[in-house]
Amino acid sequence: MNSSVKSYGLIFLGAALWGGIGVFFRALSAEGFTPMQVVAIRAAVAGAVMAVFLAIKKPALLRIRLRDCWMFVGTGIISLVFFNWCYFSAIELSSMSVAAVLLYTSPIFVVLLSAPLFGERLTRRKLVALALTFAGCILVSGLLSGGAGAMSLKGLLLGVGSGFGYALYSIFGRYALRRYDTMTITLYTFLFATLAVVPFSGVIGMAPALLQPSNALSALGIGVLCTMLPYILYTEGLSGVETGRAAILATVEPAVATILGICLFQEQLGPAKLLGMALIFASILLLNTRNAPAPAK
């Protein structure tokens, strides 16, 4: 029971840190960085810091087998690069809250994919939690008050695409956990993402701007505080929680993003958003009840 509580706590904390991504993205975007360049910065900074740390503290965790590279292509390129580009582009075309609710269509994809891939039961409890979560995200985003009315079809598709890409991290991460340590998985997720996106993003040409103190701090914020740490926490949490539950539990992120939006960008918090937050936390409590199914191994 203590191990399960710890896993839930790790996932919750990781998701809360993810909630700050939009703040650093907005700061970098205001300085002229494109969504793909921010993806490159995020992956490269996180990968570099973590590689140095492991080389000094745990060099044995740097080793992987060549035949397992497909797992990190999955977590790093198919998931991390794809969903980040979709997510940041959706923020540009809408807002942090609308992009967040579209990102959090991911539990729907994860739960549906986990049933055939991992044999996880699609129970009534999970379906109720999914319904509460999605309803809560819609309310938090402000969609019911007309917030999505100005969204283009492109923005909508990018938002849903971010949710699908985000879901794939949980899927590929579950396979990788069978053979590798959490920190190994996280490092190679960043490294594969960096190799895939940096050469084509144009971020190298932005190096002088990136070296400015404010931009460098934003890069560290998005790369370490909102990427390296939460990915370690979330991936470690996956080892003790069903993949579907982990993805639903992580939907605390849009609530955190909304709070940051209110505090930093003067976004309005009305009754609908408060109700949405309550529904998200209700789904978390539902998943933590004693008679919930045991995590799959």
ABEGO torsion letter per residue (X at the ends): XAAAAAAAAAAAAAAAAAAAAAAAAAAAAAAGBBAAAAAAAAAAAAAAAAAAAAAAABAAAABBBAAAAAAAAAAAAAAAAAAAAAAAAAAAABBAAAAAAAAAAAAAAAAAAAAAAAGBBBBAAAAAAAAAAAAAAAAAAGAAAGAAAABBAAAAAAAAAAAAAAAAAAAAAAAAAAABBAAAAAAAAAAAAAAAAAAAAGAAAAAAAAABAAAAAAAAAAAAAAAAAAAAAAAAAAAABBAAAAAAAAAAAAAAAAAAAAAAAGBBBBAAAAAAAAAAAAAAAAAABAABBBBBX
